[in-house]
Every structure is written in structure tokens, then in C-alpha cells.
Amino acid sequence: MFSGVTRTLDLPITEEQIASWKAGTLIQKAMPQLSADEREFVMTGVTDQEWSDEFGTDCPLGTERKGEAGTL
């Protein structure tokens, strides 16, 4: 969270998926239905807009957000 604002997001994930991720499963494997932006939010609480405001679109994660292959 860069802005200091607490945000919430309704995501289609289960308690089992959260437990799997917390137990060490890669988030991409535990929650495959989430986009890269949604996974980032789960891990850090940072929204896509906050990420862009802070780092712009030249950052490696910005590339993934444009649909190119990659992982978080």
C-alpha cells in the first residue's frame, strides 16, 4: 500500500485457496483464476492504479499487466 488508504476488493477465491497459498503454494497455482493485478493485491494490498502511479508502466510488472507472459 503506497497511498496509505486501506482498500478492499471482492475476489472469487476460497478459504482453501488462501490456506494453500499461506502454506507455501505459489499464488499462481493456488489462485489460477486471478489476474496478475488481483494476485498483486492479495500479496501486497497494492492496486493496479497505485502501482502505475508509483512505478509507471516501464516496470517489469507493468509489462505483464499488458498481457505479456510472466509471473509475479
C-alpha positions as CSV (number, residue, x, y, z in Angstrom):
1,M,0.0,0.0,0.0
2,F,1.6,3.2,-1.2
3,S,-1.2,5.6,-0.7
4,G,-1.9,4.9,3.0
5,V,-5.5,4.2,2.0
6,T,-6.9,0.8,3.0
7,R,-8.8,-0.8,0.1
8,T,-10.9,-3.9,-0.2
9,L,-11.6,-6.0,-3.3
10,D,-14.1,-8.8,-3.7
11,L,-12.3,-11.7,-5.4
12,P,-13.5,-15.2,-6.4
13,I,-11.3,-17.1,-4.0
14,T,-12.0,-19.7,-1.4
15,E,-10.7,-20.2,2.1
16,E,-8.9,-23.3,0.8
17,Q,-7.1,-21.3,-1.8
18,I,-5.9,-18.8,0.8
19,A,-4.8,-21.6,3.1
20,S,-2.9,-23.3,0.3
21,W,-1.1,-20.0,-0.6
22,K,-0.3,-19.3,3.0
23,A,1.1,-22.8,3.3
24,G,3.6,-22.1,0.6
25,T,1.9,-22.8,-2.7
26,L,2.7,-20.2,-5.4
27,I,-0.2,-17.8,-5.6
28,Q,-0.4,-18.5,-9.4
29,K,-1.1,-22.2,-8.6
30,A,-3.3,-21.6,-5.5
31,M,-5.5,-19.0,-7.3
32,P,-5.1,-19.6,-11.0
33,Q,-8.4,-17.7,-11.8
34,L,-7.0,-14.4,-10.6
35,S,-5.3,-11.9,-12.9
36,A,-1.7,-10.6,-12.2
37,D,-3.2,-7.4,-10.8
38,E,-5.5,-9.3,-8.4
39,R,-2.7,-11.6,-7.2
40,E,-0.6,-8.5,-6.5
41,F,-3.4,-7.0,-4.5
42,V,-3.7,-10.2,-2.4
43,M,0.0,-10.3,-1.8
44,T,0.6,-6.6,-1.1
45,G,-2.6,-4.7,-0.9
46,V,-1.4,-2.5,-3.8
47,T,-3.9,-1.8,-6.5
48,D,-3.0,-1.6,-10.2
49,Q,-3.6,2.2,-10.2
50,E,-1.3,2.7,-7.1
51,W,1.4,0.5,-8.8
52,S,1.2,2.6,-12.0
53,D,1.2,5.9,-10.0
54,E,4.3,4.7,-8.1
55,F,6.3,3.0,-10.8
56,G,4.8,3.9,-14.1
57,T,4.4,1.3,-16.9
58,D,8.1,0.7,-17.6
59,C,8.5,-1.6,-14.6
60,P,8.7,-5.4,-15.3
61,L,5.3,-6.0,-13.7
62,G,3.8,-3.3,-15.9
63,T,4.8,-5.4,-18.9
64,E,2.9,-8.4,-17.5
65,R,-0.1,-6.2,-16.9
66,K,-0.3,-5.5,-20.6
67,G,-0.9,-9.2,-21.3
68,E,2.7,-10.4,-21.9
69,A,3.8,-13.7,-20.4
70,G,5.3,-13.6,-17.0
71,T,4.7,-14.4,-13.4
72,L,4.6,-12.4,-10.2
